[in-house]
């Protein structure tokens, strides 16, 4: 039997979406960094010629008419729509506020906003954030062939959707989002691959949608790191896979569809941050703590026994950073040995072995890890990302960063990290 303990989970609720991006982050002001776009928009550096570079963490901002233009008959008036309030575009469903457009700091003139989470409205942001044709142009300029994309705004936040009190509406909104993911994939010739969301508040709806996603050909799903916020945890009271999630894990294990854990939102980062720090002081700490939360997601899987049952499961730890991996794996190995966790729980592999079989991590701002820790991380476990169009994205100096971090490796290693790892994880047709 699993050990009994009081749950520490932060329950999902109606405020999830509205608070998804802080109002302070969209306030007027900030600092505009002038970008010499022509100098950076040179395409692929000669060092990477012939490599189809895959950017494994970007965000595709939901177009303003995503739901209203494609609404089922009789539901258009209920669909998510954008209202401009005090020059700020916000998503609404009925009269419920679902928050801002998400992180968008790349301007239409290619300059970059610093000190804020986002510009205020669609008129200000780069069209490549939300339009497929414009996105492809930005990718070509950065020298990126393909992108793995995650949602940007708060419309798909499950807790807020459930709070609508209309399950069919909530499901329809998620399904339309997933349909749009499939459409972008086809429209872009498989270059833009958006990850699907799930209705994880209901077992039957969950199972039907994950199978529909597979049929649509979508190449990955976004998973909640603490699903018990709204429904059932991944483990049942007996410590084994929860019946609620069993079919989802079976489908992903059988089909190779990767589960993506994007940062870690289950941790209450505010509880570790000093009182009376300002907005620009808190945000860097928030970001760092969410990277550390990814370590917890990985460790939860490793000690749970789930990876012994689902031996072909693929787990992407996205927008995670990578330099922590050697230390955390070493720490887990020591702790599991001292606590006899593997013997007590019948675990079949060591943390390092689980990592090399199941997990992938991403880097973007790091220099030391990709240059000096590749052997410890694993050349086949590392993915590249830009985090476009979020505040800490590499834009526009993508190729310069890649030359700095990977230029010293031989061509097969560069291709392995920038193309083959992502192509194999997400089954991209290249």
C-alpha positions as CSV (number, residue, x, y, z in Angstrom):
1,X,0.0,0.0,0.0
2,X,1.1,3.6,-0.7
3,X,2.2,5.6,2.4
4,X,-0.6,7.9,3.6
5,X,0.1,11.6,3.7
6,X,-1.8,14.8,3.6
7,X,-1.9,16.1,0.0
8,X,0.2,19.2,-0.7
9,X,-1.4,19.8,-4.1
10,X,-2.6,23.2,-5.1
11,X,-6.2,22.6,-6.2
12,X,-7.3,23.8,-9.7
13,X,-9.9,26.5,-9.9
14,X,-11.6,29.3,-11.8
15,X,-8.6,31.6,-11.2
16,X,-6.1,29.4,-13.0
17,X,-6.4,31.1,-16.4
18,X,-7.0,34.7,-15.3
19,X,-3.9,34.6,-13.2
20,X,-1.9,32.8,-15.8
21,X,0.0,35.9,-16.8
22,X,0.3,38.6,-14.1
23,X,-1.2,42.0,-14.8
24,X,2.2,43.6,-13.8
25,X,3.8,41.8,-16.8
26,X,1.6,43.6,-19.3
27,X,1.7,47.0,-17.8
28,X,2.9,49.8,-20.1
29,X,6.6,50.5,-19.9
30,X,9.5,48.2,-20.1
31,X,12.6,48.6,-22.2
32,X,12.7,48.1,-26.0
33,X,15.9,46.3,-27.1
34,X,16.6,47.4,-30.7
35,X,17.2,44.4,-32.9
36,X,19.3,44.4,-36.1
37,X,17.0,41.9,-37.7
38,X,18.7,42.0,-41.1
39,X,22.0,41.0,-39.5
40,X,20.5,38.1,-37.7
41,X,18.1,36.9,-40.3
42,X,20.8,35.0,-42.2
43,X,19.2,31.5,-42.1
44,X,21.4,28.5,-41.2
45,X,25.0,29.0,-40.3
46,X,27.5,27.1,-42.6
47,X,28.4,24.9,-39.6
48,X,24.9,23.5,-39.6
49,X,24.3,23.3,-43.4
50,X,22.2,20.3,-44.3
51,X,20.8,20.0,-40.7
52,X,17.1,20.5,-40.2
53,X,17.2,22.3,-36.9
54,X,14.2,21.5,-34.6
55,X,13.3,24.0,-32.0
56,X,11.6,22.0,-29.3
57,X,10.0,24.7,-27.2
58,X,8.1,27.5,-28.7
59,X,4.7,29.0,-28.1
60,X,2.0,29.5,-30.7
61,X,-0.3,32.3,-29.6
62,X,-3.9,31.4,-30.1
63,X,-5.2,33.5,-33.1
64,X,-8.0,35.9,-32.0
65,X,-10.6,34.1,-34.1
66,X,-9.5,30.6,-33.4
67,X,-12.7,29.6,-31.7
68,X,-15.2,32.1,-33.2
69,X,-14.4,31.5,-36.8
70,X,-14.8,27.7,-36.5
71,X,-17.6,27.5,-33.9
72,X,-20.2,24.7,-34.2
73,X,-23.7,25.9,-35.1
74,X,-25.4,27.6,-32.1
75,X,-22.2,27.8,-30.0
76,X,-20.5,30.8,-31.5
77,X,-21.8,33.2,-28.8
78,X,-20.3,30.9,-26.1
79,X,-16.8,30.6,-27.7
80,X,-13.6,32.2,-26.4
81,X,-13.2,35.7,-27.8
82,X,-10.9,38.6,-27.3
83,X,-11.9,41.9,-25.6
84,X,-9.7,44.9,-25.5
85,X,-9.8,46.5,-22.0
86,X,-7.6,49.5,-21.3
87,X,-5.5,48.7,-24.5
88,X,-4.9,45.1,-23.3
89,X,-6.3,42.2,-25.2
90,X,-7.8,39.5,-22.9
91,X,-9.6,36.2,-23.5
92,X,-13.1,35.9,-22.3
93,X,-15.6,33.0,-22.3
94,X,-19.0,34.6,-21.6
95,X,-18.1,37.1,-18.8
96,X,-15.3,35.0,-17.4
97,X,-11.9,36.4,-17.7
98,X,-9.4,33.9,-19.1
99,X,-6.3,36.2,-19.0
100,X,-4.0,37.7,-21.5
101,X,-2.6,36.4,-24.8
102,X,0.4,34.9,-23.0
103,X,4.1,35.8,-23.4
104,X,4.7,37.9,-26.5
105,X,7.7,40.2,-26.4
106,X,8.6,40.2,-30.1
107,X,7.3,43.3,-31.7
108,X,6.0,43.7,-35.3
109,X,9.2,45.7,-36.1
110,X,11.3,42.7,-34.7
111,X,12.5,44.6,-31.6
112,X,12.2,42.9,-28.2
113,X,10.5,44.1,-25.1
114,X,12.4,43.6,-21.8
115,X,11.2,43.9,-18.3
116,X,7.7,42.7,-19.1
117,X,6.0,39.4,-19.9
118,X,4.3,40.7,-23.0
119,X,3.1,43.5,-25.2
120,X,-0.5,44.4,-24.5
121,X,-2.4,43.5,-27.7
122,X,-2.3,41.8,-31.1
123,X,-1.6,45.1,-32.9
124,X,1.8,45.3,-31.2
125,X,3.1,41.7,-31.4
126,X,4.9,40.0,-34.3
127,X,2.5,38.2,-36.5
128,X,4.8,35.2,-36.4
129,X,3.5,34.6,-32.9
130,X,0.0,33.6,-34.2
131,X,0.0,33.2,-38.0
132,X,1.4,30.2,-39.7
133,X,2.7,31.9,-42.8
134,X,4.4,34.6,-40.8
135,X,5.7,32.0,-38.3
136,X,7.4,30.1,-41.1
137,X,9.1,33.3,-42.3
138,X,10.5,33.9,-38.8
139,X,11.7,30.3,-38.6
140,X,13.5,30.6,-41.9
141,X,15.1,33.8,-40.7
142,X,16.3,32.1,-37.5
143,X,17.6,29.1,-39.5
144,X,15.0,26.8,-37.8
145,X,13.3,24.1,-39.9
146,X,10.7,22.9,-37.5
147,X,9.2,23.8,-34.1
148,X,7.4,22.0,-31.3
149,X,4.8,24.4,-30.0
150,X,2.9,24.8,-26.8
151,X,-0.1,27.0,-25.9
152,X,0.4,30.6,-24.9
153,X,-2.7,32.0,-23.4
154,X,-4.8,30.6,-20.6
155,X,-7.9,29.4,-22.5
156,X,-7.0,25.8,-22.2
157,X,-6.5,25.8,-18.4
158,X,-8.5,22.9,-17.2
159,X,-9.5,24.3,-13.9
160,X,-11.0,27.4,-15.4
161,X,-12.8,25.4,-18.1
162,X,-14.4,23.2,-15.6
163,X,-15.5,26.2,-13.6
164,X,-17.7,27.2,-16.5
165,X,-20.2,24.6,-15.4
166,X,-20.7,23.4,-19.0
167,X,-18.8,20.2,-19.7
168,X,-19.7,20.1,-23.4
169,X,-18.5,23.6,-23.9
170,X,-15.3,22.9,-22.1
171,X,-14.7,19.8,-24.2
172,X,-15.6,21.6,-27.4
173,X,-13.0,24.3,-26.7
174,X,-10.3,21.8,-26.0
175,X,-11.2,19.7,-29.1
176,X,-11.1,22.9,-31.3
177,X,-7.7,23.7,-29.9
178,X,-6.5,20.2,-30.8
179,X,-8.0,20.4,-34.3
180,X,-6.2,23.7,-34.8
181,X,-2.9,21.9,-33.8
182,X,-3.5,19.3,-36.5
183,X,-4.4,22.0,-39.1
184,X,-1.2,23.9,-38.5
185,X,0.8,20.8,-38.9
186,X,-0.7,20.1,-42.3
187,X,-0.6,23.8,-43.4
188,X,3.1,24.1,-42.5
189,X,4.1,20.8,-44.2
190,X,4.9,19.2,-40.8
191,X,7.2,22.1,-39.7
192,X,4.9,23.5,-37.0
193,X,3.8,20.8,-34.5
194,X,1.6,22.0,-31.7
195,X,1.1,19.7,-28.7
196,X,-2.4,18.7,-27.8
197,X,-4.2,19.3,-24.5
198,X,-6.5,16.9,-22.6
199,X,-9.8,17.0,-20.7
200,X,-8.2,15.5,-17.6
201,X,-11.2,16.1,-15.4
202,X,-13.2,13.1,-16.7
203,X,-11.9,9.6,-17.4
204,X,-14.1,8.7,-20.4
205,X,-13.6,12.1,-22.1
206,X,-9.8,11.8,-21.4
207,X,-9.5,8.4,-23.0
208,X,-11.6,9.3,-26.1
209,X,-9.6,12.5,-26.7
210,X,-6.2,10.9,-26.4
211,X,-7.2,8.3,-29.0
212,X,-8.6,11.0,-31.2
213,X,-5.3,12.9,-30.9
214,X,-3.5,9.8,-32.1
215,X,-5.9,9.5,-35.1
216,X,-5.3,13.1,-36.0
217,X,-1.6,12.5,-36.2
218,X,-0.7,15.1,-33.5
219,X,2.8,14.2,-32.3
220,X,2.6,14.8,-28.6
221,X,0.5,15.7,-25.6
222,X,0.9,18.2,-22.8
223,X,0.5,16.5,-19.4
224,X,-0.3,18.0,-16.0
225,X,2.5,17.5,-13.4
226,X,0.0,17.2,-10.6
227,X,-3.3,16.0,-12.2
228,X,-4.8,15.6,-8.7
229,X,-5.3,19.3,-8.8
230,X,-8.5,18.5,-10.7
231,X,-9.0,14.8,-10.9
232,X,-6.9,11.8,-10.0
233,X,-3.2,11.5,-9.5
234,X,-1.1,9.2,-11.7
235,X,-0.9,6.7,-8.8
236,X,-3.9,5.1,-7.0
237,X,-4.1,4.4,-3.3
238,X,-2.3,1.1,-3.8
239,X,0.7,2.8,-5.3
240,X,0.0,1.5,-8.8
241,X,-1.1,3.3,-11.9
242,X,-4.5,5.0,-11.3
243,X,-7.3,3.4,-13.4
244,X,-8.2,7.0,-14.3
245,X,-4.9,7.3,-16.2
246,X,-4.2,3.8,-17.2
247,X,-5.5,3.9,-20.8
248,X,-3.6,7.2,-21.5
249,X,-0.3,5.6,-20.4
250,X,-1.1,2.5,-22.4
251,X,-1.8,4.5,-25.5
252,X,1.4,6.6,-25.2
253,X,3.5,3.5,-24.4
254,X,2.1,1.6,-27.4
255,X,2.2,4.4,-30.0
256,X,5.3,6.3,-28.9
257,X,3.4,9.6,-28.5
258,X,5.5,11.5,-26.1
259,X,4.2,13.0,-22.8
260,X,5.5,16.6,-22.4
261,X,5.8,18.2,-19.1
262,X,6.3,21.9,-19.8
263,X,8.1,23.5,-16.9
264,X,6.4,22.7,-13.6
265,X,3.4,24.7,-12.5
266,X,2.4,22.5,-9.5
267,X,5.0,24.1,-7.2
268,X,4.0,27.2,-5.2
269,X,7.1,29.2,-6.1
270,X,5.8,32.2,-4.1
271,X,6.2,30.2,-0.9
272,X,10.0,30.2,-1.4
273,X,10.4,33.9,-2.4
274,X,11.0,36.6,0.1
275,X,8.2,39.1,0.9
276,X,8.5,42.6,-0.5
277,X,10.5,41.8,-3.5
278,X,9.4,43.6,-6.6
279,X,8.0,42.2,-9.9
280,X,11.4,42.2,-11.7
281,X,13.0,40.5,-8.7
282,X,10.4,37.8,-8.3
283,X,10.2,36.7,-11.9
284,X,13.8,35.4,-12.3
285,X,13.4,33.3,-9.1
286,X,10.0,32.0,-10.3
287,X,11.6,30.8,-13.6
288,X,14.5,29.2,-11.8
289,X,12.2,27.4,-9.3
290,X,10.0,26.0,-12.1
291,X,13.2,24.5,-13.7
292,X,13.9,22.8,-10.4
293,X,10.3,21.6,-10.3
294,X,11.0,19.7,-13.5
295,X,13.5,17.7,-11.5
296,X,10.7,16.7,-9.2
297,X,8.5,15.6,-12.1
298,X,11.3,13.3,-13.3
299,X,12.1,12.0,-9.9
300,X,8.4,11.2,-9.2
301,X,8.3,9.0,-12.3
302,X,11.6,7.3,-11.4
303,X,10.5,6.2,-7.9
304,X,6.9,5.4,-8.8
305,X,7.4,2.1,-10.6
306,X,5.5,3.4,-13.7
307,X,8.6,3.3,-15.8
308,X,9.0,-0.5,-15.1
309,X,5.4,-1.0,-16.3
310,X,5.5,1.3,-19.3
311,X,9.0,0.6,-20.6
312,X,8.6,2.4,-23.9
313,X,7.2,5.6,-22.5
314,X,8.7,8.8,-23.8
315,X,8.8,11.9,-21.5
316,X,9.9,15.3,-22.7
317,X,11.0,17.7,-20.0
318,X,10.4,21.0,-21.9
319,X,11.7,24.5,-21.2
320,X,13.5,22.6,-18.4
321,X,17.2,23.5,-18.9
322,X,19.7,20.7,-19.0
323,X,22.6,21.4,-16.7
324,X,20.8,20.2,-13.6
325,X,20.5,16.6,-15.0
326,X,23.9,15.2,-14.0
327,X,23.7,16.6,-10.5
328,X,20.1,15.5,-9.9
329,X,20.7,12.0,-11.3
330,X,23.8,11.6,-9.0
331,X,21.8,12.9,-6.0
332,X,18.9,10.6,-6.7
333,X,21.3,7.6,-7.1
334,X,22.8,8.3,-3.7
335,X,19.5,9.0,-1.9
336,X,17.8,5.9,-3.3
337,X,20.7,3.7,-2.2
338,X,20.8,5.2,1.3
339,X,17.0,4.9,1.7
340,X,16.9,1.4,0.0
341,X,14.1,2.8,-2.2
342,X,14.9,0.5,-5.1
343,X,14.9,-2.6,-2.9
344,X,11.8,-1.5,-1.0
345,X,9.8,-0.7,-4.1
346,X,11.2,-3.3,-6.5
347,X,12.6,-0.7,-9.0
348,X,14.4,-2.4,-11.9
349,X,16.7,0.4,-13.0
350,X,18.9,3.1,-11.6
351,X,18.0,6.8,-12.1
352,X,20.6,7.2,-14.8
353,X,19.2,4.2,-16.6
354,X,15.7,5.4,-16.4
355,X,16.9,8.8,-17.7
356,X,18.6,7.3,-20.7
357,X,15.6,5.2,-21.6
358,X,12.7,7.6,-21.0
359,X,13.7,11.3,-20.7
360,X,14.7,14.2,-22.9
361,X,15.8,17.7,-21.7
362,X,16.1,21.1,-23.5
363,X,18.6,23.9,-23.5
364,X,18.5,27.4,-24.8
365,X,20.2,30.1,-22.6
366,X,22.8,27.6,-21.3
367,X,26.4,27.6,-22.5
368,X,28.3,25.5,-20.0
369,X,26.0,22.4,-20.1
370,X,26.0,21.9,-23.9
371,X,29.7,22.6,-24.1
372,X,31.0,20.7,-21.1
373,X,28.4,18.3,-19.8
374,X,27.2,16.5,-23.0
375,X,28.7,13.2,-22.1
376,X,27.0,13.2,-18.7
377,X,23.7,14.4,-20.1
378,X,23.8,12.1,-23.1
379,X,24.2,13.2,-26.7
380,X,20.9,11.5,-27.5
381,X,19.0,13.1,-24.6
382,X,19.5,16.7,-25.4
383,X,17.1,18.9,-27.4
384,X,17.4,22.5,-28.5
385,X,14.8,25.3,-28.0
386,X,14.4,29.0,-28.4
387,X,11.2,29.7,-26.3
388,X,10.0,32.1,-29.0
389,X,8.2,34.5,-28.4
390,X,8.5,34.5,-24.6
391,X,10.5,37.0,-22.6
392,X,13.7,34.9,-22.2
393,X,13.7,33.6,-25.8
394,X,16.9,33.5,-27.8
395,X,15.4,35.7,-30.5
396,X,17.0,36.8,-32.8
397,X,20.5,35.4,-32.3
398,X,19.7,31.7,-32.6
399,X,22.6,30.8,-35.0
400,X,25.1,32.7,-32.9
401,X,24.1,30.8,-29.8
402,X,24.4,27.5,-31.6
403,X,27.8,28.3,-33.0
404,X,28.9,29.2,-29.5
405,X,27.6,26.1,-27.8
406,X,27.8,23.4,-30.4
407,X,30.4,24.7,-32.9
408,X,33.2,22.7,-31.3
409,X,31.6,19.3,-31.9
410,X,31.8,17.2,-35.1
411,X,29.0,17.3,-37.6
412,X,27.3,14.0,-36.6
413,X,27.1,15.3,-33.0
414,X,25.6,18.7,-34.1
415,X,23.0,16.8,-36.3
416,X,22.2,14.4,-33.5
417,X,21.4,17.3,-31.0
418,X,19.7,19.7,-33.4
419,X,17.8,17.3,-35.7
420,X,17.8,13.6,-35.0
421,X,16.8,13.6,-31.3
422,X,13.7,15.6,-31.9
423,X,12.9,13.8,-35.1
424,X,13.0,10.5,-33.3
425,X,11.1,11.7,-30.2
426,X,8.3,13.4,-32.1
427,X,8.4,11.1,-35.2
428,X,8.9,13.9,-37.6
429,X,9.0,13.0,-41.3
430,X,12.6,14.1,-42.0
